[in-house]
Amino acid sequence: MTIDDEEAAGSATLMDSLPDRHRTVLRLRLAHGLPAVEVARILATNVEGILLLQHAALNLLRRHLAAGAVRGGEGPAGG
């Protein structure tokens, strides 16, 4: 496994640690590049709700990353 493969696997694990709705918002916004208004339409909610979910999801990822760094890089599930 290369470093890029390991980083991709770690990113997937982090994304999988998110609640479904948070993960969906991030995938639609970041991976697919959809604007918040389109994601809101798809998920039958409003733009403010999408932006709040995105913000919360990114904060969760930051916390998981910080916790992994404190544990020696074991990741959110403890290795």
C-alpha angles and dihedrals in degrees: 000000000000126000090256090052091050092049091049091050090049091050091050090050090051092050090048089055091065125092112262097254093048091049092048093051092049093047093049094044101039109022096037096030095226119163118246092251091058093047089050090053092048093049094040096239138101131277093249090056091051093050091049091050091048091050092048092048093051091048090051090051090050091052092048091049092048091048090050091051091051091050091050098267097304092140130231096305095052097255 
